[in-house]
Amino acid sequence: MATMISPWQVPLPSAGSEESHYFQDMSAVSKQANATGRIITLTCAFSILYAVLRYHILGPVPWKDFPFFILNKAFALSGFMLLLFNFSFGPMRNSGVAIPESWLNARRALGMTGFLLVLIHVLMSFLVFKREVYGQFFEENGTLTLIAGLSMFGGVLAFVTLWAYNLSFQTHLREDKAFIHFITSRRFLLVAMLFTLVHLFFMGYKGWLNPDGWHGGLPPISLVSFVFFVVGYGFNLVGRK
């Protein structure tokens, strides 16, 4: 009489066999995909919930502004955080912080997602950046104030630098070893990150200095981004090689 074999009794591939390597590779890919999805989901959820809580629930912004004005802020915060993760996980590990391998392997996906969210933020900001919405950034004659000009200048430089960094790995420029070495060098990245600092600081420092005006006691999104930036930049300064 034939012996029935349970599926749970099928022998596993031996160590070192092609099947073993296949299952190990699939497991690594699965862990990376899970880590990537989890980081992106949690980052976006935190950004949206924080924006809704601060501006709608605790603040005066009407709900009609959620699809554009509020989501624009959430996209900016989540995109910035994902890019910061992309640039900081490596230096954090070099500094002695325990960063899982799956997080390191997720950096490219985090960077691409962050770039797309920042691109959406830039396009949406062009449409809402008006005197009626951001009156504090405009003079009586309709021109930008000095503070607004500095913030926008830093933002443009940060975005163009990020775009160039991204394109360098997607086009024939990746074959130029000298250029790739320059654009990925410690000095270039540390300087380029400062453009974001300029954008964030001049965009919101006046509001940071007025805690009485914080909705529900929650700091502005620009200040939250600035704090994340300082921490991330510190790790890059110490741990980037």
Short mmCIF file of the C-alpha atoms (twelve columns), coordinates in Angstrom:
data_MODEL
# 
_entry.id   MODEL 
# 
loop_
_atom_site.group_PDB 
_atom_site.id 
_atom_site.type_symbol 
_atom_site.label_atom_id 
_atom_site.label_alt_id 
_atom_site.label_comp_id 
_atom_site.label_asym_id 
_atom_site.label_seq_id 
_atom_site.Cartn_x 
_atom_site.Cartn_y 
_atom_site.Cartn_z 
_atom_site.pdbx_PDB_model_num 
ATOM 1   C CA . MET A 1   0.000   0.000  0.000   1 
ATOM 2   C CA . ALA A 2   1.437   3.364  -1.031  1 
ATOM 3   C CA . THR A 3   2.465   5.666  1.777   1 
ATOM 4   C CA . MET A 4   0.796   9.068  1.746   1 
ATOM 5   C CA . ILE A 5   3.213   11.959 2.218   1 
ATOM 6   C CA . SER A 6   1.964   15.127 3.877   1 
ATOM 7   C CA . PRO A 7   2.968   18.425 2.254   1 
ATOM 8   C CA . TRP A 8   4.621   19.315 5.565   1 
ATOM 9   C CA . GLN A 9   6.870   16.254 5.219   1 
ATOM 10  C CA . VAL A 10  8.411   17.258 1.895   1 
ATOM 11  C CA . PRO A 11  12.160  17.597 2.529   1 
ATOM 12  C CA . LEU A 12  13.572  21.105 2.382   1 
ATOM 13  C CA . PRO A 13  16.294  21.924 -0.160  1 
ATOM 14  C CA . SER A 14  19.739  21.129 1.124   1 
ATOM 15  C CA . ALA A 15  22.050  23.970 2.056   1 
ATOM 16  C CA . GLY A 16  24.079  25.163 -0.892  1 
ATOM 17  C CA . SER A 17  21.687  23.779 -3.511  1 
ATOM 18  C CA . GLU A 18  20.192  25.956 -6.252  1 
ATOM 19  C CA . GLU A 19  16.766  25.613 -4.637  1 
ATOM 20  C CA . SER A 20  18.190  26.788 -1.308  1 
ATOM 21  C CA . HIS A 21  19.747  29.880 -2.890  1 
ATOM 22  C CA . TYR A 22  16.485  30.576 -4.726  1 
ATOM 23  C CA . PHE A 23  14.414  30.513 -1.527  1 
ATOM 24  C CA . GLN A 24  17.027  32.646 0.266   1 
ATOM 25  C CA . ASP A 25  16.917  35.230 -2.525  1 
ATOM 26  C CA . MET A 26  13.102  35.251 -2.537  1 
ATOM 27  C CA . SER A 27  13.086  35.683 1.247   1 
ATOM 28  C CA . ALA A 28  15.488  38.644 0.993   1 
ATOM 29  C CA . VAL A 29  13.360  40.264 -1.732  1 
ATOM 30  C CA . SER A 30  10.227  39.730 0.352   1 
ATOM 31  C CA . LYS A 31  11.808  41.308 3.447   1 
ATOM 32  C CA . GLN A 32  13.016  44.290 1.391   1 
ATOM 33  C CA . ALA A 33  9.580   44.804 -0.184  1 
ATOM 34  C CA . ASN A 34  7.894   44.554 3.217   1 
ATOM 35  C CA . ALA A 35  10.329  47.037 4.756   1 
ATOM 36  C CA . THR A 36  9.921   49.468 1.851   1 
ATOM 37  C CA . GLY A 37  6.135   49.356 1.941   1 
ATOM 38  C CA . ARG A 38  6.024   49.635 5.707   1 
ATOM 39  C CA . ILE A 39  8.352   52.664 5.840   1 
ATOM 40  C CA . ILE A 40  6.520   54.496 3.041   1 
ATOM 41  C CA . THR A 41  3.077   53.724 4.474   1 
ATOM 42  C CA . LEU A 42  3.941   54.775 8.023   1 
ATOM 43  C CA . THR A 43  5.719   57.940 6.846   1 
ATOM 44  C CA . CYS A 44  2.819   59.049 4.645   1 
ATOM 45  C CA . ALA A 45  0.252   58.160 7.325   1 
ATOM 46  C CA . PHE A 46  2.137   60.150 9.965   1 
ATOM 47  C CA . SER A 47  2.445   63.180 7.648   1 
ATOM 48  C CA . ILE A 48  -1.220  63.217 6.629   1 
ATOM 49  C CA . LEU A 49  -2.522  62.640 10.158  1 
ATOM 50  C CA . TYR A 50  -0.239  65.335 11.584  1 
ATOM 51  C CA . ALA A 51  -1.355  67.847 8.940   1 
ATOM 52  C CA . VAL A 52  -5.039  67.037 9.489   1 
ATOM 53  C CA . LEU A 53  -4.715  67.238 13.281  1 
ATOM 54  C CA . ARG A 54  -2.777  70.507 13.296  1 
ATOM 55  C CA . TYR A 55  -4.572  72.462 10.583  1 
ATOM 56  C CA . HIS A 56  -8.112  71.033 10.517  1 
ATOM 57  C CA . ILE A 57  -8.923  69.594 13.946  1 
ATOM 58  C CA . LEU A 58  -6.877  71.953 16.118  1 
ATOM 59  C CA . GLY A 59  -6.497  74.771 13.604  1 
ATOM 60  C CA . PRO A 60  -8.771  77.074 11.601  1 
ATOM 61  C CA . VAL A 61  -8.287  75.619 8.112   1 
ATOM 62  C CA . PRO A 62  -11.643 74.503 6.613   1 
ATOM 63  C CA . TRP A 63  -12.008 70.915 5.368   1 
ATOM 64  C CA . LYS A 64  -12.562 72.124 1.811   1 
ATOM 65  C CA . ASP A 65  -8.823  72.821 1.696   1 
ATOM 66  C CA . PHE A 66  -7.838  69.232 2.521   1 
ATOM 67  C CA . PRO A 67  -7.458  67.906 -1.066  1 
ATOM 68  C CA . PHE A 68  -4.908  70.516 -2.064  1 
ATOM 69  C CA . PHE A 69  -3.622  72.856 0.644   1 
ATOM 70  C CA . ILE A 70  -3.302  70.248 3.425   1 
ATOM 71  C CA . LEU A 71  -2.228  67.320 1.253   1 
ATOM 72  C CA . ASN A 72  0.447   69.558 -0.242  1 
ATOM 73  C CA . LYS A 73  1.916   70.017 3.230   1 
ATOM 74  C CA . ALA A 74  1.661   66.286 3.917   1 
ATOM 75  C CA . PHE A 75  3.342   65.410 0.613   1 
ATOM 76  C CA . ALA A 76  6.149   67.848 1.389   1 
ATOM 77  C CA . LEU A 77  6.772   66.349 4.836   1 
ATOM 78  C CA . SER A 78  6.547   62.703 3.755   1 
ATOM 79  C CA . GLY A 79  8.689   63.259 0.649   1 
ATOM 80  C CA . PHE A 80  11.319  65.072 2.694   1 
ATOM 81  C CA . MET A 81  11.388  62.347 5.349   1 
ATOM 82  C CA . LEU A 82  11.739  59.549 2.787   1 
ATOM 83  C CA . LEU A 83  14.611  61.361 1.085   1 
ATOM 84  C CA . LEU A 84  16.250  61.920 4.451   1 
ATOM 85  C CA . PHE A 85  15.926  58.203 5.212   1 
ATOM 86  C CA . ASN A 86  17.500  57.454 1.844   1 
ATOM 87  C CA . PHE A 87  20.513  59.648 2.549   1 
ATOM 88  C CA . SER A 88  20.844  58.865 6.266   1 
ATOM 89  C CA . PHE A 89  20.415  55.121 6.795   1 
ATOM 90  C CA . GLY A 90  23.962  54.387 5.588   1 
ATOM 91  C CA . PRO A 91  25.654  57.089 7.681   1 
ATOM 92  C CA . MET A 92  23.530  56.051 10.664  1 
ATOM 93  C CA . ARG A 93  24.849  52.491 10.430  1 
ATOM 94  C CA . ASN A 94  28.393  53.832 10.046  1 
ATOM 95  C CA . SER A 95  27.802  55.815 13.240  1 
ATOM 96  C CA . GLY A 96  26.901  52.679 15.170  1 
ATOM 97  C CA . VAL A 97  23.106  52.773 14.898  1 
ATOM 98  C CA . ALA A 98  21.556  49.340 14.303  1 
ATOM 99  C CA . ILE A 99  19.909  49.702 10.881  1 
ATOM 100 C CA . PRO A 100 18.329  46.499 9.492   1 
ATOM 101 C CA . GLU A 101 19.695  45.240 6.193   1 
ATOM 102 C CA . SER A 102 16.202  45.398 4.697   1 
ATOM 103 C CA . TRP A 103 16.100  49.135 5.425   1 
ATOM 104 C CA . LEU A 104 19.415  49.665 3.673   1 
ATOM 105 C CA . ASN A 105 18.191  47.691 0.667   1 
ATOM 106 C CA . ALA A 106 15.033  49.818 0.586   1 
ATOM 107 C CA . ARG A 107 16.910  53.093 0.186   1 
ATOM 108 C CA . ARG A 108 16.565  53.336 -3.594  1 
ATOM 109 C CA . ALA A 109 12.794  52.843 -3.478  1 
ATOM 110 C CA . LEU A 110 12.506  55.325 -0.621  1 
ATOM 111 C CA . GLY A 111 14.535  57.867 -2.575  1 
ATOM 112 C CA . MET A 112 12.468  57.478 -5.741  1 
ATOM 113 C CA . THR A 113 9.191   57.713 -3.811  1 
ATOM 114 C CA . GLY A 114 10.452  60.729 -1.898  1 
ATOM 115 C CA . PHE A 115 11.505  62.433 -5.126  1 
ATOM 116 C CA . LEU A 116 8.058   61.881 -6.684  1 
ATOM 117 C CA . LEU A 117 6.307   63.263 -3.599  1 
ATOM 118 C CA . VAL A 118 8.567   66.327 -3.601  1 
ATOM 119 C CA . LEU A 119 7.836   66.803 -7.319  1 
ATOM 120 C CA . ILE A 120 4.104   66.719 -6.558  1 
ATOM 121 C CA . HIS A 121 4.696   69.242 -3.763  1 
ATOM 122 C CA . VAL A 122 6.549   71.574 -6.130  1 
ATOM 123 C CA . LEU A 123 3.795   71.442 -8.764  1 
ATOM 124 C CA . MET A 124 1.027   71.975 -6.210  1 
ATOM 125 C CA . SER A 125 2.928   74.840 -4.573  1 
ATOM 126 C CA . PHE A 126 3.177   76.674 -7.885  1 
ATOM 127 C CA . LEU A 127 -0.621  76.658 -8.048  1 
ATOM 128 C CA . VAL A 128 -1.309  77.846 -4.492  1 
ATOM 129 C CA . PHE A 129 1.598   80.230 -3.960  1 
ATOM 130 C CA . LYS A 130 -0.443  83.411 -4.202  1 
ATOM 131 C CA . ARG A 131 -0.666  86.570 -2.169  1 
ATOM 132 C CA . GLU A 132 -4.187  85.622 -1.065  1 
ATOM 133 C CA . VAL A 133 -2.879  82.387 0.482   1 
ATOM 134 C CA . TYR A 134 0.641   83.316 1.622   1 
ATOM 135 C CA . GLY A 135 0.300   87.013 2.291   1 
ATOM 136 C CA . GLN A 136 3.290   87.060 4.658   1 
ATOM 137 C CA . PHE A 137 5.617   86.315 1.739   1 
ATOM 138 C CA . PHE A 138 4.531   89.260 -0.418  1 
ATOM 139 C CA . GLU A 139 5.108   93.011 -0.329  1 
ATOM 140 C CA . GLU A 140 2.294   95.502 -0.852  1 
ATOM 141 C CA . ASN A 141 3.261   95.834 -4.520  1 
ATOM 142 C CA . GLY A 142 2.930   92.066 -5.054  1 
ATOM 143 C CA . THR A 143 6.633   91.221 -5.118  1 
ATOM 144 C CA . LEU A 144 8.274   88.664 -2.847  1 
ATOM 145 C CA . THR A 145 9.777   89.725 0.456   1 
ATOM 146 C CA . LEU A 146 13.488  89.146 1.005   1 
ATOM 147 C CA . ILE A 147 12.723  86.211 3.329   1 
ATOM 148 C CA . ALA A 148 10.402  84.603 0.774   1 
ATOM 149 C CA . GLY A 149 12.963  85.105 -1.975  1 
ATOM 150 C CA . LEU A 150 15.669  83.374 0.051   1 
ATOM 151 C CA . SER A 151 13.335  80.488 0.876   1 
ATOM 152 C CA . MET A 152 12.244  80.022 -2.734  1 
ATOM 153 C CA . PHE A 153 15.852  80.276 -3.949  1 
ATOM 154 C CA . GLY A 154 16.926  77.560 -1.510  1 
ATOM 155 C CA . GLY A 155 13.968  75.412 -2.536  1 
ATOM 156 C CA . VAL A 156 14.751  75.724 -6.239  1 
ATOM 157 C CA . LEU A 157 18.419  74.855 -5.700  1 
ATOM 158 C CA . ALA A 158 17.487  71.891 -3.515  1 
ATOM 159 C CA . PHE A 159 15.035  70.539 -6.081  1 
ATOM 160 C CA . VAL A 160 17.320  71.029 -9.079  1 
ATOM 161 C CA . THR A 161 20.191  69.358 -7.213  1 
ATOM 162 C CA . LEU A 162 17.940  66.451 -6.252  1 
ATOM 163 C CA . TRP A 163 16.708  66.138 -9.833  1 
ATOM 164 C CA . ALA A 164 20.269  66.111 -11.163 1 
ATOM 165 C CA . TYR A 165 21.245  63.513 -8.561  1 
ATOM 166 C CA . ASN A 166 18.329  61.304 -9.602  1 
ATOM 167 C CA . LEU A 167 18.905  61.712 -13.355 1 
ATOM 168 C CA . SER A 168 22.587  60.889 -13.023 1 
ATOM 169 C CA . PHE A 169 21.653  57.287 -12.201 1 
ATOM 170 C CA . GLN A 170 18.893  56.980 -14.804 1 
ATOM 171 C CA . THR A 171 20.707  58.263 -17.918 1 
ATOM 172 C CA . HIS A 172 24.008  57.825 -19.721 1 
ATOM 173 C CA . LEU A 173 25.594  60.061 -17.081 1 
ATOM 174 C CA . ARG A 174 25.937  56.984 -14.857 1 
ATOM 175 C CA . GLU A 175 28.695  55.853 -17.211 1 
ATOM 176 C CA . ASP A 176 30.724  58.961 -16.391 1 
ATOM 177 C CA . LYS A 177 32.662  57.702 -13.368 1 
ATOM 178 C CA . ALA A 178 34.162  61.095 -12.594 1 
ATOM 179 C CA . PHE A 179 30.727  62.766 -12.518 1 
ATOM 180 C CA . ILE A 180 29.169  59.977 -10.426 1 
ATOM 181 C CA . HIS A 181 32.092  60.184 -8.002  1 
ATOM 182 C CA . PHE A 182 31.572  63.947 -7.685  1 
ATOM 183 C CA . ILE A 183 27.778  63.922 -7.264  1 
ATOM 184 C CA . THR A 184 27.902  61.125 -4.687  1 
ATOM 185 C CA . SER A 185 30.880  62.549 -2.800  1 
ATOM 186 C CA . ARG A 186 30.577  63.463 0.850   1 
ATOM 187 C CA . ARG A 187 31.390  67.116 0.239   1 
ATOM 188 C CA . PHE A 188 28.816  67.584 -2.534  1 
ATOM 189 C CA . LEU A 189 25.990  65.889 -0.642  1 
ATOM 190 C CA . LEU A 190 26.654  67.794 2.567   1 
ATOM 191 C CA . VAL A 191 26.616  71.113 0.689   1 
ATOM 192 C CA . ALA A 192 23.558  70.168 -1.380  1 
ATOM 193 C CA . MET A 193 21.591  69.266 1.746   1 
ATOM 194 C CA . LEU A 194 22.117  72.790 3.047   1 
ATOM 195 C CA . PHE A 195 19.894  74.145 0.240   1 
ATOM 196 C CA . THR A 196 16.991  72.367 1.935   1 
ATOM 197 C CA . LEU A 197 18.008  73.954 5.229   1 
ATOM 198 C CA . VAL A 198 17.802  77.406 3.638   1 
ATOM 199 C CA . HIS A 199 14.356  76.650 2.205   1 
ATOM 200 C CA . LEU A 200 12.948  75.350 5.483   1 
ATOM 201 C CA . PHE A 201 14.478  78.014 7.719   1 
ATOM 202 C CA . PHE A 202 13.375  81.076 5.801   1 
ATOM 203 C CA . MET A 203 9.999   79.512 5.018   1 
ATOM 204 C CA . GLY A 204 8.980   79.152 8.633   1 
ATOM 205 C CA . TYR A 205 11.343  80.551 11.263  1 
ATOM 206 C CA . LYS A 206 9.038   83.435 12.162  1 
ATOM 207 C CA . GLY A 207 6.290   80.986 13.064  1 
ATOM 208 C CA . TRP A 208 8.739   78.832 15.030  1 
ATOM 209 C CA . LEU A 209 9.490   81.774 17.306  1 
ATOM 210 C CA . ASN A 210 5.811   82.249 18.182  1 
ATOM 211 C CA . PRO A 211 4.680   79.132 20.109  1 
ATOM 212 C CA . ASP A 212 1.507   80.937 21.191  1 
ATOM 213 C CA . GLY A 213 0.374   80.775 17.573  1 
ATOM 214 C CA . TRP A 214 0.907   77.031 17.193  1 
ATOM 215 C CA . HIS A 215 -2.423  75.302 16.592  1 
ATOM 216 C CA . GLY A 216 -3.084  73.066 19.601  1 
ATOM 217 C CA . GLY A 217 0.510   73.540 20.693  1 
ATOM 218 C CA . LEU A 218 1.743   71.500 17.719  1 
ATOM 219 C CA . PRO A 219 4.789   72.956 15.920  1 
ATOM 220 C CA . PRO A 220 4.501   73.897 12.234  1 
ATOM 221 C CA . ILE A 221 5.324   71.225 9.660   1 
ATOM 222 C CA . SER A 222 8.309   73.294 8.561   1 
ATOM 223 C CA . LEU A 223 9.736   73.057 12.101  1 
ATOM 224 C CA . VAL A 224 9.081   69.304 12.242  1 
ATOM 225 C CA . SER A 225 10.960  68.971 8.948   1 
ATOM 226 C CA . PHE A 226 13.767  71.170 10.260  1 
ATOM 227 C CA . VAL A 227 14.227  68.970 13.351  1 
ATOM 228 C CA . PHE A 228 14.343  65.834 11.195  1 
ATOM 229 C CA . PHE A 229 16.848  67.605 8.955   1 
ATOM 230 C CA . VAL A 230 19.166  68.556 11.822  1 
ATOM 231 C CA . VAL A 231 19.214  64.967 13.096  1 
ATOM 232 C CA . GLY A 232 19.748  63.511 9.619   1 
ATOM 233 C CA . TYR A 233 22.403  66.057 8.707   1 
ATOM 234 C CA . GLY A 234 24.235  65.317 11.937  1 
ATOM 235 C CA . PHE A 235 24.425  61.624 11.066  1 
ATOM 236 C CA . ASN A 236 25.591  62.467 7.540   1 
ATOM 237 C CA . LEU A 237 28.221  64.802 8.920   1 
ATOM 238 C CA . VAL A 238 29.582  62.123 11.254  1 
ATOM 239 C CA . GLY A 239 28.904  58.884 9.413   1 
ATOM 240 C CA . ARG A 240 29.084  59.666 5.701   1 
ATOM 241 C CA . LYS A 241 32.320  58.460 4.093   1 
# 
